[in-house]
Structure formats: structure tokens, C-alpha cells
Amino acid sequence: MATETNILAIESSCDETAAAIVSDGTRIRANIIASQIAVHRRFGGVVPEIASRHHMENIVPVVSEALATAGLAFSDVDAVAVTYGPGLVGALLVGVAYAKSLAYALGKPLIGVHHLLGHIYAGFLAYPDLPLPAVSLVVSGGHTNLVYLEDHTTRRILGSTRDDAAGEAFDKVARVLGLPYPGGPELEKLAREGDPRAIPFPRAWLEENSLDFSFSGLKSAVINYLHHARQVGQEVNRADVAASFQAAVAEVLVTKTLLAATSYRARSILLAGGVAANSVLRRELRSAGEQAGLPVFFPPRELCTDNAAMIGCAAYYQYLRRDFAPLSLNAIPDLPLN
């Protein structure tokens, strides 16, 4: 009987301390997350130094809980995987230092995983046979990318944001609307009560057939709309603002994703990243995919936000090709996906 390959994965790129045990790249035996949302909410966003301190406090108990949940000992682990970028440098360093120490002590391979690649592989956790080549739309607080996945070893970036990421725009608009942190889910909740056609906010298409994104103009348009309304004493329907903004973001994301998928003859579309949990984006992308005859795949919502299971899945494919990291691995806060 073949034995399973057990990856112990660690994720600490921002404000979640996470550890997971993933077997053979598909079976999540444990997925433990210590969230810091309550800690950072009073500041309206993540405070890097505070995040790092909490990672230091949480990482040992989180890893211990993951092993206990999986019913495994350290000796059952075949490799140690860790996010080494991009992200907050102090937060990354906590996870990287712990993973390196653990790999050395256990005499096991160390696997460094790109955070965004982890988000992409959250989809393969749910759909191991997802048709390739695929185009993945990766949408998070810090990144918005279109990535062409030829197979599990070859990928390239087709488009990126030229300014604000979509998730960053969500957070900033949520803040000016007076919504609590984290802003994205709160804005989506408010938007359910509004009319997405109420306010014609601009869509930035850039050059013809461009696969790049720009959301700073849309963000500024929302801020200017609210500022003007206050100046003239006009009552603002916040739900309409939220719904109209969300519709503008979704339209741009969906249109460019379909353009990329059809231009590069992809067999499927994969949505990934924290913003992939957004219901409107899921609905519109699925509808557009159906019209184009392309299957659209979403990770389960619990795997859209930062977690270590996605890191374990990505690491498994690196493990198969013996893509191991040296113990000199360092955190790289601006690590490029290419």
C-alpha cells in the first residue's frame, strides 16, 4: 500500500498565523488559523509590528494544534513548507525562521512557496483535475493578476494592476463609507441593499485589449462623489454607492478575465485570492464563463482568505519535482510571481 506524502505548511504573510497538514496535495487533514482581525480592527487596518508579535505568540500552538488535529507526529511529516513572500517582512520572517528551524531539526526538506501561488492552488485542493491550460484571476488586498497556467510547472503573468489592487480599492472605499475593518466583506454586505446601476462610476479599460488593471481612478471617483455630496448637503445612499462601486470592479475583472481566457485558448478559468469570496464577482464570472463555453472554478470560501492548506497544496507539486529550498531561504516581501 502506497504511503501518503504529508506536508506541514505554514502561512504568516499578513495577519493570520496558519498551519496545515495536507496529504498528497488534495486531502486537508488539518487547517488551523489564528486570526488577528479583532486585534487590528481598532486601528482600521493591519499594524505590521503588532502582526509580527502575534505571529511569534501563535506559531508554536498553531502548529501543535495542526498536528494534533491530523493525528500525526513530527516524524510523520515528509516536508515543511512555508510562505516566503510577498507580504509583510516581519510577519514573513516569523514563519520562515520557524519553518527553517523545524526542517533542520527534523532532517526534512524545506519548500518555499509564493503566497499568490498558494491562492491559485486553493482551487486545485477542491478540483485536482481542473482542466489545464487555465487562466487564473488572482484578486486580493495587495494584488490583482491574470496568470496563465500551462501546467503545474509553467506559468506567466498576462496582466497586473498598474496602481491599486482590487481588494485595496474595496478596503479604501469601505473606509470612506465608514465601514469597519476588514472592509471588503462589510462593503459586500452593504451593497446587497443597494442598486448597482444607481451611480455610473467609471471603468478603466486602459489600452485596447490590455489585460492590465487600474482601480485608482474608480476609487478616486467614489471619494470625490462622497466629498461633493457633503459639500452641497446631498443625502448619500451608502448602499447604492457600495453596490455601484462593486459592480464597476466586477465588470472590469470579469471582462478582462474572459478576454485573457479566450485569447490564450484556456480550457478553464480559476478565481483565486481573498476577493474570490465576493458573491457578485463569482456570479458574474460564472455567467460570463457559461456564455463563452468555459468552466469557471472557485475555491471554497474558507480557502479564499489566507490559510496554510493552500500553501501545502502548492508545496506538494514542488515536492514531486524536488523543488526544495536551502536553509538560507529568506523572506522576500516583494517576491515576484514570475
MORASUL-V859767 format. One record per residue. N is the residue number from 0. RES is the residue in three letters. SS is DSSP state (H for helix, E for strand, C for the rest). PSI is psi as a letter, one per 20 degrees, with the letter a starting at -180 (999 if undefined). NEAR is the number of other C-alpha atoms within 10 Angstrom. Layout:
n = [N;N]
res = [RES;RES]
ss = [SS;SS]
psi = [PSI;PSI]
near = [NEAR;NEAR]
This chain:
n = [0;1;2;3;4;5;6;7;8;9;10;11;12;13;14;15;16;17;18;19;20;21;22;23;24;25;26;27;28;29;30;31;32;33;34;35;36;37;38;39;40;41;42;43;44;45;46;47;48;49;50;51;52;53;54;55;56;57;58;59;60;61;62;63;64;65;66;67;68;69;70;71;72;73;74;75;76;77;78;79;80;81;82;83;84;85;86;87;88;89;90;91;92;93;94;95;96;97;98;99;100;101;102;103;104;105;106;107;108;109;110;111;112;113;114;115;116;117;118;119;120;121;122;123;124;125;126;127;128;129;130;131;132;133;134;135;136;137;138;139;140;141;142;143;144;145;146;147;148;149;150;151;152;153;154;155;156;157;158;159;160;161;162;163;164;165;166;167;168;169;170;171;172;173;174;175;176;177;178;179;180;181;182;183;184;185;186;187;188;189;190;191;192;193;194;195;196;197;198;199;200;201;202;203;204;205;206;207;208;209;210;211;212;213;214;215;216;217;218;219;220;221;222;223;224;225;226;227;228;229;230;231;232;233;234;235;236;237;238;239;240;241;242;243;244;245;246;247;248;249;250;251;252;253;254;255;256;257;258;259;260;261;262;263;264;265;266;267;268;269;270;271;272;273;274;275;276;277;278;279;280;281;282;283;284;285;286;287;288;289;290;291;292;293;294;295;296;297;298;299;300;301;302;303;304;305;306;307;308;309;310;311;312;313;314;315;316;317;318;319;320;321;322;323;324;325;326;327;328;329;330;331;332;333;334;335;336;337]
res = [MET;ALA;THR;GLU;THR;ASN;ILE;LEU;ALA;ILE;GLU;SER;SER;CYS;ASP;GLU;THR;ALA;ALA;ALA;ILE;VAL;SER;ASP;GLY;THR;ARG;ILE;ARG;ALA;ASN;ILE;ILE;ALA;SER;GLN;ILE;ALA;VAL;HIS;ARG;ARG;PHE;GLY;GLY;VAL;VAL;PRO;GLU;ILE;ALA;SER;ARG;HIS;HIS;MET;GLU;ASN;ILE;VAL;PRO;VAL;VAL;SER;GLU;ALA;LEU;ALA;THR;ALA;GLY;LEU;ALA;PHE;SER;ASP;VAL;ASP;ALA;VAL;ALA;VAL;THR;TYR;GLY;PRO;GLY;LEU;VAL;GLY;ALA;LEU;LEU;VAL;GLY;VAL;ALA;TYR;ALA;LYS;SER;LEU;ALA;TYR;ALA;LEU;GLY;LYS;PRO;LEU;ILE;GLY;VAL;HIS;HIS;LEU;LEU;GLY;HIS;ILE;TYR;ALA;GLY;PHE;LEU;ALA;TYR;PRO;ASP;LEU;PRO;LEU;PRO;ALA;VAL;SER;LEU;VAL;VAL;SER;GLY;GLY;HIS;THR;ASN;LEU;VAL;TYR;LEU;GLU;ASP;HIS;THR;THR;ARG;ARG;ILE;LEU;GLY;SER;THR;ARG;ASP;ASP;ALA;ALA;GLY;GLU;ALA;PHE;ASP;LYS;VAL;ALA;ARG;VAL;LEU;GLY;LEU;PRO;TYR;PRO;GLY;GLY;PRO;GLU;LEU;GLU;LYS;LEU;ALA;ARG;GLU;GLY;ASP;PRO;ARG;ALA;ILE;PRO;PHE;PRO;ARG;ALA;TRP;LEU;GLU;GLU;ASN;SER;LEU;ASP;PHE;SER;PHE;SER;GLY;LEU;LYS;SER;ALA;VAL;ILE;ASN;TYR;LEU;HIS;HIS;ALA;ARG;GLN;VAL;GLY;GLN;GLU;VAL;ASN;ARG;ALA;ASP;VAL;ALA;ALA;SER;PHE;GLN;ALA;ALA;VAL;ALA;GLU;VAL;LEU;VAL;THR;LYS;THR;LEU;LEU;ALA;ALA;THR;SER;TYR;ARG;ALA;ARG;SER;ILE;LEU;LEU;ALA;GLY;GLY;VAL;ALA;ALA;ASN;SER;VAL;LEU;ARG;ARG;GLU;LEU;ARG;SER;ALA;GLY;GLU;GLN;ALA;GLY;LEU;PRO;VAL;PHE;PHE;PRO;PRO;ARG;GLU;LEU;CYS;THR;ASP;ASN;ALA;ALA;MET;ILE;GLY;CYS;ALA;ALA;TYR;TYR;GLN;TYR;LEU;ARG;ARG;ASP;PHE;ALA;PRO;LEU;SER;LEU;ASN;ALA;ILE;PRO;ASP;LEU;PRO;LEU;ASN]
ss = [C;C;C;C;C;E;E;E;E;E;E;C;C;C;C;E;E;E;E;E;E;E;E;C;C;C;E;E;E;E;E;E;E;E;E;C;H;H;H;H;H;C;C;C;C;C;C;H;H;H;H;H;H;H;H;H;H;H;H;H;H;H;H;H;H;H;H;H;H;H;C;C;C;H;H;H;C;C;E;E;E;E;E;E;E;C;C;C;H;H;H;H;H;H;H;H;H;H;H;H;H;H;H;H;H;H;C;C;E;E;E;E;E;E;H;H;H;H;H;H;H;H;H;H;H;H;C;C;C;C;C;C;C;E;E;E;E;E;E;C;C;C;C;E;E;E;E;E;E;C;C;C;C;C;E;E;E;E;E;E;E;C;C;C;C;H;H;H;H;H;H;H;H;H;H;H;C;C;C;C;C;C;H;H;H;H;H;H;H;H;H;C;C;C;C;C;C;C;C;C;C;C;C;C;C;C;C;C;C;C;C;C;E;C;C;H;H;H;H;H;H;H;H;H;H;H;H;H;H;H;H;H;C;C;C;C;C;H;H;H;H;H;H;H;H;H;H;H;H;H;H;H;H;H;H;H;H;H;H;H;H;H;H;C;C;C;C;E;E;E;E;E;C;H;H;H;H;C;H;H;H;H;H;H;H;H;H;H;H;H;H;H;C;C;E;E;E;E;C;C;H;H;H;C;C;C;C;C;H;H;H;H;H;H;H;H;H;H;H;H;C;C;C;C;E;C;C;C;C;C;C;C;C;C;C;C;C;C]
psi = [p;q;q;q;o;o;p;o;q;p;p;k;h;d;j;p;o;q;q;q;o;p;p;k;i;h;o;o;h;q;n;p;p;o;q;j;g;h;g;i;h;i;i;j;r;p;o;g;g;h;g;g;g;h;g;h;h;h;g;g;h;g;g;g;h;g;g;g;h;i;k;q;r;h;i;i;p;h;q;p;q;q;p;j;r;r;a;p;g;g;g;g;h;g;g;g;g;g;g;g;g;g;g;g;h;i;k;q;q;p;o;p;p;p;g;h;h;g;g;g;i;h;h;h;g;h;m;h;k;p;p;q;q;q;p;p;o;o;o;a;h;i;q;o;q;p;p;p;o;g;a;j;i;p;q;q;p;h;q;r;q;i;d;q;q;g;h;g;g;g;g;g;h;h;g;i;i;k;q;r;q;p;h;g;h;h;g;g;g;h;h;h;i;r;o;i;j;h;p;m;q;q;p;o;i;b;r;p;j;p;j;r;q;p;j;h;g;g;g;h;h;g;g;h;g;h;g;g;g;h;h;j;k;p;p;p;n;h;h;h;g;g;g;g;g;g;h;g;g;g;g;g;g;g;g;h;g;h;g;g;g;h;h;j;l;q;i;r;p;p;p;r;r;h;i;i;i;p;g;g;g;g;g;h;g;g;g;h;g;g;h;i;k;p;q;p;p;q;q;q;h;i;j;g;r;p;r;i;g;h;h;h;g;g;h;g;h;h;g;h;j;l;m;q;q;r;i;j;p;q;p;n;h;k;p;q;h;999]
near = [3;4;7;14;18;23;29;31;34;35;35;34;31;22;26;24;31;27;33;32;32;30;22;19;25;18;16;20;18;22;25;23;24;18;19;17;15;10;16;18;15;11;11;16;17;19;15;15;13;15;23;24;13;19;29;16;12;17;23;13;13;21;23;15;18;22;23;13;15;15;12;15;10;12;9;14;21;20;25;29;35;30;30;31;27;22;23;23;21;20;29;26;24;23;27;27;17;17;26;25;14;17;20;14;9;15;13;15;22;29;31;27;26;21;27;28;20;25;31;26;27;34;24;21;24;16;14;13;8;18;16;15;20;25;29;28;28;24;26;24;17;16;19;28;26;26;25;23;21;15;11;12;9;10;16;13;16;18;19;19;19;12;16;21;22;29;23;23;26;27;25;20;24;23;19;13;19;12;18;18;21;19;25;27;20;17;27;19;16;18;22;14;14;17;16;20;14;14;16;13;22;17;18;16;16;11;8;6;11;14;23;20;25;22;25;17;16;20;22;16;16;22;16;12;14;19;14;12;13;12;8;8;9;11;9;12;13;18;21;20;27;27;24;23;28;24;22;20;25;20;16;17;24;20;15;20;27;21;14;25;24;16;10;14;13;21;17;21;28;27;28;30;32;23;24;25;22;17;14;19;20;18;12;17;26;20;16;17;20;12;10;12;12;20;20;21;22;23;24;14;16;11;24;24;20;27;29;33;35;34;36;40;34;29;33;24;16;18;23;11;9;12;14;18;15;11;16;9;15;17;25;17;17;12;14;11;15;9]
